[in-house]
Amino acid sequence: MAEETLHMRTDVIVVGAGPVGLMLAGELRLGGAAVTVYDRLPAPTGESRALGFNRRAAESLDQRGLLARLGDFRWGPMGHFGGVRFDLGMLDEDHSGVLGLSQARTEEMLDGWATGLGVPIRGGYEVTGFRETPDGVAVTFDGPRGPGEDAARYLVGCDGAGSIVRESAGIQTSGREASRGMYTAEITGVAPRPRPIGERLPGGSMVVCTPVGDGRYRIVVHDKGLPPRPDPGALTFTQVADAWQRLTGESVHQARALWTWACGNADGLAAEYRRGRILLAGDAAHEIPPLAAWGLSAGLQDAANLGWKLAATVDGWAPDGLLDTYHAERHPVGRQLIRDARAASMLYLGDDDMDPIREVMRELAARKDAAGHLAGIVSGLGIRYDMGPGDHPLLGRRMPPHHELTGPDGIRTRVADLLHSARGLLITGDEETARLAQGWTDRIDIITTPPPGPGLDTVLVRPDGYVAWTSPGGDQPITRALGRWFGASRATVTATARPAPHPLHHQRR
């Protein structure tokens, strides 16, 4: 029997219950939006395409108090770009990423966070398309009891490289067709020699073996002889084991395969991250071949960038153009992501003709300035958004979340801990600036203590952790910066107004 049409009204429907969709759903709920997640799978598969994420993605999780929920994991003390190593220890700031952490574990944590915030996750509901309505979208799906339809004000596709949301919206992609294939398997029962960042072999082949705990290993085979557009459903573990033995001389045929996967090296970038009420994030917006969890890391940052802006739009306080800054800020990051992934893949998988370039890259990577640039690419810490006029080095960059604020009574609080609620932060030691910002205290928290860093009087931090204004260095009044990112003032400011107390002050009692 066909399922009856559902008339549930929600603000946002997110398609895809992977890490990006779940992260976005939680961000939206923190901002006050009603959100429902749809996923075609009835339950998570437990498979892990990525093993960890970069530094900035870790900081984005930390800003919501989520990093601690992952339990024990390890940080990577060495960085590399396409297999060219550089020492992160020579840099002034920690760029290390999270290593060996299964995507399934990250997904489980985010699922618990989102559902704990009250997000319904509808597993086994495959979205088939949508139609526009006068005030939103009507999303069609096939569910366990047949077809149905739900209404929402906005629709976000976090449904991967083959996004039905992107396709239904008619958003074009540009990219490169696959030219070679890759096999992956997670195995137990044998112990291949670890090759965590890959071992290059003659002719442009490579093998990777990463221990993932509990006697399990992730093995990956890159070989020019593999089909560039494989059928993942037709892959057998025998094919993976045969290819592994052909390249390494090691036999893993006696292992038990927990899962296998085949893919090509195609990439693509959506022309638009937003078309009206339709938005894209994660692999639906930018597809790259599996590479050091770069795609997952970028997707989590998409969610952090989009969530507060879309929630503000739903709530009605977003200034004009705020939601458009999602595409303006993240599309260039996606374009650079694809460029960098291509460059790293050429270094990884190019044949011996690439050796002179690898040698030059190794020489450059030994220099602190070049290593810092490469580390900024890999870690995500090199991202800088256009925040308007101003010349302070922090403007447009993320506020280091590990920096601590010290109150009058000596209590120290990390910036990351002040962002758990996904509200903006105005950190200022200037009483007049705090007074001027009183009209925005329904959207920002005012911290009346000098910001960390020499020579700074005030820092305005967006909910995603990026610095939107500084003093000195901000070439516009604080009220204009607040209006640009947080909408119109909703309170009457008087000469006697004082900042509302922040939880930081409550801790001092």
N, C-alpha and C positions, 0 to 999 in steps of 0.2 A: 504494500500500500504506500502511495506517495506521501512523503512527509508534508504536513501542513506548512504553509508559508508563515514564517515567524515575523512578528511585527515589533520585536524588541528594538528599541531605539538606543543607539550608543553613539558616542562622539567619534570614535576611531575604530576601524577594523584593521588589524594587522594580520597579514597573510604570511605564515611561516613561523613555526615555533622553534627555530634554531636559536643560537645565542644572540644574534642580532635582533630578531623579532621579540625575544623575551626581554632583552635589555631595553628596547624601545618601549615595550609595554609598561615596564616598571617606571621608566622615566616619565611617561605620560601620566601614570597614576599619581606619581609624586606631585605633578603639576596640577592635579585635580581633574584630569580628563577621564571619562568613562571609556574603557577600551576592552575589546574582545579579540582574542587571538584564534585564528583558524589554521589548522594544519591537516594535510591530506593523510598523514600517517596516524594510526590510532594510538601509537605510543612511540617513544624514542627508540631508535635502533640500537643504541649503545656504541655505534661506530664513531670513530674519531678521525676526521680528516686532518685536523690540526692538533699539534702538541704544544700548547702554550700560546703566548701572545707577547707583543712587544711592550716596551716600558710605558708608553702613553696609554695603551689600552689598560694596563695594570693600574695606572694612576686613575683612569676613569672609573674603574671598579672601586678603587680605594676611596674615591670621593663620595661614594654612596655607602660606604661601610661594608662592601661586598668581598673585598680581597681576603679578609680574615675568615670568611665563610668557606673558603676553598680548602682550609686546613693546611697541611704541610705541602710545600712545593719548593723547587729550587730555582735560583736565579742564575743566569748565564754570565760568567765573568769575562768571557771572550766574545767579541763580535766578529761577524764576517759579512762580506758582500760578495755574493756569487762564489763563495769558497775562499776568497781572499781575506785572511784573518787580520784583525787589528786589536790592539790591547785597550780595552775600555778603562783600564786602571790609569792610563796616562791623561784621561780627561778630567776636567774640573768637576763634572757632575756625573752621577750614576746613570748610565744608559742601558744597563743590563735588563734583559727580558726574562719572562717566565718560561722555563724549559721543562719538557717531559710531562706536562699536565694535559691529560686527555680532554678533548673537546667535550666528550660525554660528561665528564665531571663538571666542567664549566657550565654546560647546559643544564645539568641537574640542579646546580646551585641557583642559576638564574630562574629556573622554573619555580623553585621553592620561594624565591624572593617575590616574583611576580604574583604567584597565587596567594602568598601571604598578604599582599597589598590589595587583594580582592579582584584580580584579573581572571576572568573565565578563559580557560584554554580548551578549545573544542577540537580534540583529536579525532581523526577519521572524517573530517569535513573538508572535502576538496573543493576549493573555490574554482569555478568554471568561467567566470566573467563578471561583468557589472554593467549597469546602465546609469546614466546621470539622471538625477531628479532636480527639481527646482532648488532644493536646499541641501543637496548632498549626493549620495550614491546609493544604489540598491545593488547588493552583492549577491550573486547566485552561487549555489554550491550543491554538491552531491554529498549527502550525509548518510549515516548508517541506515536510515529509514527512507531514503529517497531524496529527491531534489527539494531545495528550499531557497529562501531569499531573506536577507537581512538588510536593514537600512542603517546608514551611518553618515556622519557629516564629512568624514575623510576616510580614505583608503590608502594604506601603505603596503607596498610589496616588499617583503623581506623573504621572498620565496625562491631565491637562488638564481643561477645563471639562466635557467629556462623559464624565467618568471612569467606566469600567466597574467599577472597584473600589468607588467610592462607591455606584453604582447597585446592584451586587450585594449590598452590605452593608445596603442599605435606609436609608442615611443621607439625611435630608431636607435640602433647601436652601431658603433664603428669599432673595428678591431682587426685581428689577424686570424685567419683560418688555421686549424691545427696542422702541424707538419710532422709531429712525432707523438708517440704514445708513452704511457707510464703505467706500471702495475704496482699495486700496493697490497700488502696483506699484514694482518696482525696475527702472530703465531705464538704457540706455546709448546713446550715439550722438547725443544732444542735451544741451543744458545749460540747463535752466530756471533762472530766477532763484531763488536760495536763499531759503527762508522757514523757517528751522530750528525756530522755536517756533510757527509757524503765522501765517497772515494771515487775520484775520476779514473777512468780506464781508457785505454787507447781507442781512438776513433770516435770520441764524443759520447761514450757511454758513462754511466755512473750508477753506483749502488749506495743505498743508505740503510743503516741498521741502527735503530734507536731503542734502547731498553725503556720500557714503560711501566715497570714494576710488576710484582707478583709473578715473575718468571715469564712475562710476555715481552715480545719484541715486535717492533714495527719494521718491516722490510719494504724497501722501495726499489724498483728497477727502472732505470732510464736507459733505453736502448733504441737506436735509430731503426732497428728492425721491427719494432712493435708498431701495430697499426695506429695511425694518428687519430682515427675516430672509432675507437673500440666500442663494442657492445658490452656495457658493464654487466648485464645480466647473463652473458654467455661465458664470462671468465671463470675458469676453474683454477683451483689451487695448484694443480699439476702444472698448468701453464706458467704460473708464477715461479714455482720451484724449479722448473726446467730452465727458465730464463736466468734465475739466480745462479744456478750451477754452471750454466754456460759462461757467465761473466766472472764468477768468483772461484770456481772450482769446489765450492762448499755445497753439500747436499742438505737441504732442509725438507726433503720429501717425507720424512717421518714425523714432521711437526703436525700439530692440529691447528688448522686455520680457523680463527674466530670470525673473521670476515675477510673478503677480498674486494678490490675495487680497481677499475680501469678507467683512465681518462686520457684526454689529449692535452695539447698545450695551447689551445685557442685562448684568445683574450678578447675583451670587448668593453666598451664604455657607453653607457646610455647618454643620448644627446641631451636629455633633460632629467634632472632629479625630481622636478616638480612640474606637473601639468595640471593646473587648477587644483582640484581636490584629490588628485592622485600623486603619491610620492613614492620614491624608491630608495632603498637602503641596502647595504651589504652587496652580495654577489649579484643581486638583481640590478644594481647600479653599475658595478665594476667587476668584471670577471677576469681573474688571472689564474694561471696554473698554480697548483699547490706549491708554495714556496715559503718556508719558514714562518707559516701562520700570518703572512702579511695581509691576506684577504680578510681573515677573521678580525685581525687587529684594526684594520681600516673600517670594517663593518661596525664594530663596537663603538668606534669614534663617530661614525655616522649617527648612530642611535643617540649618543650623548649630545651631539650638535642639534639634531632634529627634535628630540623629545620635548625640551623646555619651550622651544619656539612654537611647536604645534599645540602644546598644552596652553600656552599663552593666547594663541589664536582662538582656540576653542573657548577659553574663559572670557575672551572679549577685551583683554587689556593690551594685547600686542599692538605696538605701533605699526603704522603702514609700512609694508615692505619687509617686516621682520621674517616672515616665513620664506620669502624669496632669498634671504641671505643663506638659507640652507644650501641651495644650488650654488650660489655665488661663492661660498666658502669651500664646500666639499667637492664640487665638480673638478676644480683644478687639482685637488689632492688625488682624486681618482685618476685623472690624466697622468699625473706624475707617478702614481702607483704602477700603472701599466708600463710606462717608460722604464722605470727602475726594475720592474720584474723582467722585462725583456733583456735589459743590460745584464742583470744578474744571471739570467738563464744562459746568455751567450758565454759568460765567464765560466759558469758551471759546466755546460754541456758542449761547448765548442771543442773542435778537435785540436790537434797539436799546433795548427796555424795560429791559435789564440795564445800560445805560450809567451810570445814577446809582450803582448798586452797584459797578461797576468803578471809578468815580471815587473813591468812598469807600475801596475796597480799595487803590488806588494811594496815597492819602494815608496810610493805615495802614502800608503796606509801606515807606514812607520813614522810618518810626520804627524804631529799632534793636530795641526789645522786640518789636514786632509782626513785623518781618522775621525775628527770631530764632525766633519761634514757627512761622511759615510754613516757614522753612528746616528746622526740626526735623521737620516733617511730611514735607517732600519728601525730605530726606536720610536719614531714619530715625534720626537722632541723638537725636530727642526721645523715643525709647522708654525706658520705665522699668518694670521688672518688680518684683513684690512679693517682696522677700527676707526679710520678717519685720521684727521690731522693729529700730529704728535710725534715726538722724536725719542721717547724713552725706550731703551732696549727691551723692556718687558712688554711694551704695548703690542697687543696682537698675539703674544705668546702665552703659553699656559703659565699660571701662577704655580711655582713649585709647591706641590701639595705637602711636602715634608717640612717646609718652613714653619717655624713655630712663632706664635704670638705670645708675648709675656705681659700679663696684666699687672696692675699696681701691687697686688699681693704676691707676685712671683709665680702664679699659676701659669703653666705653659700649655698651649693648645695648638695642635697642627692645623694648618689651613684645610687639609683634607677632611678633618673631622667637622669643620664648620660648613661643609658643603653637602652633608648627608641629606638634607631636606630638599635639595635641588632648587634653592633660592639664590638670588644674587647676594653678593657680599660687598659692602662698603667698609673698608678698613681704613680708619683715619684717626690721627691724633689731633686733628684740627676741629675745634668746637663749631666754628662757623660752617664748615663743610657738612658736618653732621646735622646741623640745624636745617640747612638747605635741602637735605635729602629726606626730611621727615615725611613729605608727601608720597613717598614710595615704600614706606615700611610695611605695606601689605604684600610687597613683592621682593623686597630685599631685607637683609639683616645688616644693621649698622654695628660695627665693632669699634668701640671707642678706645683704641689703643694704637700706637704707631705701627705701621706695617713693617714686616721684615725687609731688610735690604737698606744699604746706606743711601742717604740723600732722598728718601721717599717720605712724603707727608701723608699721601692718600693713594689707595689703589681700589678701583672698582672692578670686581671679578664677576663674570657672568656665571650662570648655573653650571655651565660645562667646564668651568675652571679657567677660562681664558680672560686675560686682562683687557678691559674695554676702555680704561681711562686711568691716568696717573697724574699726580701732582708732586713735584714739577714734571713737565714733559707733555701734558695734555693741552693742546692748543684750542680748547673750547671750554666754556663753563661746565661745571659738574652737572648742573641741571639739564644742559643740552645732551650730555652723554647719557644721563639717566633717561631722558625722554626718548633718545634714539633706541635704547635697548629694552627699556621697561615701561614705555608708554607714558601717558599723561599723569601728572600728579593728581592724587585723589584726596589730598588733605590740605587744609589751610595752615600754612606755616606762619607762626607768630614769632615775635622776637624772644619770647620766653619758652619756646618749645625745646624739648630735650629729647635725645635719642631714646627710643624704647629699649629696655634691657634685652640683651641677647643671652641665650643659654650659657655662653661663656661666663657671663657675670653670675648666673645662678650657681655655677660651680664654686664660686668664691665664698658663698655663704657658709 
